[in-house]
Amino acid sequence: MRAAMRVQVGFLVLSLSIATWGLVKSPFTAPLIDRSAAAVAIVLEREMARTVTADWLIPRLATALADQDLARADMLAGLATEHAVVVPDAMTIARDDLRAAKSGWLVSAAACGRCALDVMQCDSTPQLASCGLPLEITPVGDLNALRRAGMAALSGNEVDNLEVGLALVGLGATALVLVTGGSSATIKAGATGLRLARRLDVLTPSFGRVLGQMADLPINWGRVAPYMVGTARLDEVTDTARLARLGAVAGDLGTVARNTSAADALVLLRHVDGPEDAARLARISTSAGPDTGRVMDVLGKGRAFRALVRLSDLALSTLAALYAMVVQAFTLLASLAGNRLARGLVAVANRGRFGP
């Protein structure tokens, strides 16, 4: 019995030593570390498989059909196929009927033309992607934004500083790439997406406020027109160092657009409440690719972003040592209490046997 207790004391001392060593290393100062893109993809796939069941999918598909939301209905039908969820025939027929009823929107040349000239006239996200974005992604879209702002400034009306800043980011993407470390195409795509999101009012309030603060830039309106025709430098128009911070956020959204699509990036902005969320969404899109929208829709922002990090090995080892120490301590105390109880019972039995 004493030998067993010595073993328990030895394990307790060992666990205490390991736990103390781990705590000295301060494992909980930064307990979470980033997962690799491949590891994030594995975690997301596992969470999606766990979530997408018939009980989860069928009611949502019914709601999408009732709301005549064809894009969401198609997304859910794709999930059903991927995760072997059987969709009732009536829902499949209803989705086909809905597609037939809405197919005229995208083939209407007049509607597409209105959307291209003014994204506020676009009837749907698919129409925005096919008709509005191709023009807006070119320098023409940025120049048009600066033209609107210039006219507002000349007439004494309020100028949308955020739209101006994003237009300058788009036009100056090649210059800003040296500061932000991204690529000019990525920064340009992100700036265009944010500018359109501003006009379409799809930015979350908190993200809109942060972007507005970033876009509170000094603008030399006298140099805007020369810059638009290529006879002035960007640093003559505004503070390029401050503009680069806005460009970095645009670069994150551009990464999302590159990994999904420009239209999907606009829709995904509803999950972004600040620059940190934009960076996390960019990492999710690097792992999930074109499925990013489905991942965010199914898992939600919290679960999806948690997949990006894990406990460090040192933190896990320290927690395991602390757990082992607590278990060993309770085991030792239980053994001591059991031994004392056993001795007491023996003493009582002996008194009863041999008398007081």
C-alpha positions, 0 to 999 in steps of 0.5 A, spaced: 500 500 500 505 504 501 509 503 495 502 504 491 502 511 495 509 513 493 507 511 486 502 516 486 506 521 490 511 521 484 506 522 479 503 528 483 510 531 483 511 529 476 505 533 474 506 539 478 513 539 475 511 539 468 505 544 470 510 549 473 515 549 467 509 550 462 506 556 466 513 559 467 513 559 459 507 563 459 503 559 455 496 563 456 499 570 454 498 568 447 494 561 447 491 561 440 495 560 434 493 561 426 492 554 423 495 553 416 490 554 410 490 546 409 488 545 416 483 550 416 480 547 410 479 540 414 476 544 420 471 547 415 469 541 411 468 537 418 464 542 421 459 543 414 458 535 414 456 536 422 451 541 420 448 540 414 443 535 415 436 534 412 433 537 419 437 543 418 437 544 410 429 542 408 426 548 413 431 553 410 430 551 403 422 552 404 423 559 407 428 561 401 422 558 396 417 562 399 421 568 399 422 567 392 430 567 393 433 563 387 440 564 389 439 562 396 435 556 394 440 554 389 445 554 394 441 550 399 440 545 393 447 545 392 449 543 399 443 538 399 447 534 393 454 535 396 451 532 403 446 527 400 440 530 403 434 528 399 430 534 397 422 533 396 420 533 389 415 538 390 421 543 392 425 541 386 419 543 382 418 549 385 425 551 384 425 550 377 419 554 376 422 560 380 428 560 376 423 560 369 420 566 372 426 570 374 430 568 368 428 574 364 431 579 368 438 577 366 437 577 359 433 583 358 438 588 355 435 594 357 435 592 365 442 590 364 444 597 361 441 601 366 445 596 371 451 598 368 450 605 368 448 606 375 449 600 380 443 603 384 438 600 378 441 593 378 435 588 380 439 583 383 446 580 385 447 576 379 445 582 374 450 586 378 455 581 377 454 580 370 452 588 368 454 593 373 461 590 375 464 589 369 464 597 368 465 599 375 472 595 376 475 599 370 478 606 371 471 609 368 468 607 375 473 610 379 473 616 375 465 617 375 466 617 382 471 622 383 466 626 378 460 626 382 464 628 388 467 634 384 461 636 382 458 635 389 464 639 392 463 645 387 456 646 388 457 646 396 453 639 397 456 634 402 462 630 399 462 622 400 469 622 403 469 614 403 467 614 396 472 619 394 478 615 398 476 608 395 476 611 388 483 614 389 485 607 392 482 604 385 486 609 381 492 609 385 492 601 386 499 600 382 502 605 387 499 603 393 501 596 392 508 598 394 506 600 401 501 595 402 504 589 400 498 586 396 497 586 388 494 592 384 489 587 381 487 585 388 487 592 391 483 595 385 478 589 386 477 590 393 476 598 393 471 597 387 467 592 391 467 597 398 465 603 393 459 599 390 458 596 397 457 604 400 453 606 394 448 600 395 448 601 403 450 593 404 456 595 409 455 593 416 454 600 421 460 598 424 465 597 418 462 603 415 464 607 421 471 605 421 472 606 413 469 613 414 474 614 419 480 611 414 477 615 409 477 622 412 483 624 408 485 631 406 483 632 398 487 637 394 481 638 389 485 643 385 489 637 383 484 631 382 482 633 375 490 633 373 490 626 376 484 624 373 488 625 366 494 623 368 498 629 369 499 629 377 501 624 382 497 621 387 501 624 393 499 631 390 492 629 391 492 626 398 496 623 404 498 616 400 501 613 407 494 614 410 490 612 404 495 606 404 491 603 410 484 604 406 488 600 401 490 594 405 483 593 407 481 593 400 486 588 399 483 583 404 476 584 400 480 583 393 482 577 396 475 575 398 473 577 391 479 573 387 477 567 391 470 567 390 467 572 385 466 580 386 459 579 387 460 574 392 465 578 396 459 584 396 454 579 399 459 576 404 461 584 407 455 582 411 459 578 416 465 584 416 464 589 422 471 591 422 478 591 418 480 584 423 474 581 420 476 583 413 482 579 414 479 573 417 474 573 411 480 573 406 483 567 410 477 563 410 476 564 402 483 562 401 481 555 404 474 555 402 475 558 395 468 559 391 465 555 397 466 561 402 459 564 401 456 557 403 461 556 409 459 563 412 452 562 411 452 555 414 457 556 420 456 563 421 461 568 422 463 565 429 464 558 428 467 560 421 472 564 424 474 560 430 476 555 425 482 559 423 485 558 430 487 553 435 490 552 442 498 552 441 502 545 443 505 549 449 498 551 452 495 544 451 501 541 454 500 545 460 492 544 461 494 537 460 499 537 466 494 541 470 489 536 469 493 530 471 496 534 477 488 535 479 487 528 478 493 525 482 492 530 488 484 528 488 487 520 487 492 521 493 487 524 498 482 519 496 487 514 498 489 517 504 482 518 506 481 510 505 487 508 508 485 512 515 478 509 514 480 502 513 485 503 519 479 506 523 474 500 521 480 495 523 481 498 530 473 498 531 473 491 529 479 489 534 476 493 540 469 489 539 473 482 538 478 483 544 474 488 548 475 495 551 
